[in-house]
Amino acid sequence: MRIESGFTVPAPPDDAYDFLLDLERVAPCIPGGTLGEPDASGVYPASVTVKLGPMRLTYDGSIEVADSDPRERTATLSARARETRGNGAVQSTMTMRVTPDGPGSAVNVSTELELTGRAAQMGRGIVDDVAKKLVAEMAECLAARLSSALPNGSAVDEPAPSPAKPVGLVGLAGHALRARLGRLFHRGGQTE
């Protein structure tokens, strides 16, 4: 599935771009995620924990900057992980572009997400809505962290990352279901 998102930040494009390529500074914005030390080629071990009702799904894998073009301010992040207890897997390719937006920057993100296993059995519509909500939360966190940077790119008391909490898919699924029902009833109530 493809998820398109974007956000703006009050930081110059080059500073925003550099920040977004610093995975150690971005990692606290990944809901339920943790990041280890990179290997010599720049691949980081990573894990993410997702709560699905009474189940807790943990995925272990890796994330890396697969491609970057500082001149165009584009980059591609690639993540792969397998469920630690089960046969599920997730593969994600996130492509970003940073462009000038007034005195700040616009960040546009396109994410290709492939999900298998128990989490994928929730149904495509719900998974799509939940994934969009997760990407929106990540974008909001990134915007807040970027907003705490000075125009020259040096950090100003950037909040210390708190331990990542597992992503509660039941709450997110409830939010997604309410949004879907709201759209359904909104369409049903319209007169032609």
N, C-alpha and C positions, 0 to 999 in steps of 0.2 A: 504494500500500500504506500501511496505517496502522501506526505503531509507538508503543506506549505505554511510557513509562518514568517513573521518579521517583527521587529521592534526598533525603536529609535533610542539613541543615547546621546547625552550632551558631552561627547568626547570627539576630537578630530578623527577622521577615518583611519589614519595610520596608527594612532594610539589604540583605537578600538580593535583594529585588525590584529595588532601585536598581542593584545590582551586575549583575544579569542583563540589564538594559537598556543597560548600557555595553558596546557591541559591541567597542570597542577592548580592553577587559579580558577579554572572553569569547573573542575571536578565537584566542588561543593554544591554546584547548581544542578547536578544530575540527581533527581529524586531517588533515594535509596541506594546511591552508588558510592563506591570507594575506589581509590586509585592507588596502585603500588608504585615502586620505583621503576623507571624505564630501563630497558636493556640497551645495549650499545647501538642498536638501530633505531631507537626512539619509540619502540612499542611498549606500552604500559600494560601491566596486568591490571585487570579491573573486575569488579563484581557488582552485582545489583541484587537487592532483595525486594521481592514483591509479595504483599499479603493479599491473598485471594480467599476471602471468607476465613475459615479456620486454617486454610493451607498457607504456608510460607514457602514461596518459591525463591531459590537462590540460583543465580546464574554466574558462572565464572568464565572469564574470557580475556579479551584484550581490546585496546583502543589505540589508534595511532592517527597521526596526520598523514594521510595517504598521498596528498598532493597539495601544493600551495603555490600561489603566484602573487608575491607581494606587490608587483607593479599594478596588477588588476584588482588586488585585494580580494582574491578568491581562495578558497581552501576546501578540501574534502577530508572529512574525518570518517574513518572506517572502524566499526566495532563488531566483534563476533563473540558469542558466548553460548555455553551449553548449560542446561539445568544440572545442578549438582546431584539431585535425586530425581531422576526421570529422564525422559528422552526428548524433552523440549529444547529448542534452540532459538536464538534471536540473532539476526544479522541486520545491521543498520549502516547506511551510507548517508552522511549529512554533508550537504554542499552549501557553503555560505558565501555571500558576497557582501562586502561593506562598501557603501557609497556615501558621498557627502549629502547631508540633509540640513540646510541652513548652517548654523554654527556647529552642529553636531554630526551624527552619522545615522544612516539607516542600515540595518542588518537584515538581509533576506536569507532565509534558510529553507532548503528543500531536503526533506528526509525520505529516503526509501527504507521501509521497514518490512522485514520478513520474520514471521513468528510462527513457530510450530510447537506442538505439545499441548499440555493442559491449558495454558493461558490462551492459546489460539482457539480453543473450543468454546470460548465465550460467545462467539458469533462475530462476524466481520463488522457489522454496524457498531456494536458496542465497543469492540477493540479499536475501531477507527476513532470513535469519540473519545475514548480513554487516552489513546495515544496523542490525540490533538491536545487534550487537557494537560498531559505530562509535558509536551513540548512547549505549551504556553507557560507553564510554571517555570520551566527551565529558562525560557526567554525572559520572563519577568525577573528572575534571580540574576541572570547575566546583566540585564539592563541596570539593576540596582547596584551590582558590584562595579560595573563600568562607570556608573554615575559618581562613584566615590573616588574616581581617579582625577588627578589634576590634568589640565590641558597638556602639560608637558610629559604626561605619561607616568609620573611618579605617584605611587599610591598614597592616599591620605587615610590613615587609620582604617584600612580595609578591615571589615569585621572578620574576626577569626572564624574559620569554618567550624560549624557545629557538626557532631557526628550525624551521618546521614540516617534518616529514619526510613524504614521499609515503606514502599509505596503501597497505600491501601487501595487496592483495585475495587473493593466493594463500595467504598465511599465515592470513588471516581466513577464507577459504573452507575451508581445511583444518580450522580450529577448528570452523566451522559443520558441516562434513561429519562430523567426529568426534562432535559433539553429536547430530546427526541419527541416525547409526548407533547411538550409545549409547541413544537413546530407542527405536529400532526393536528392538534386541536386548533392552532392558529389558522392553518390552511382550511380545515373543515368548517370553521366559522365564517370564512369569507364568502361573500356573495358575488356572483358574476354580473 
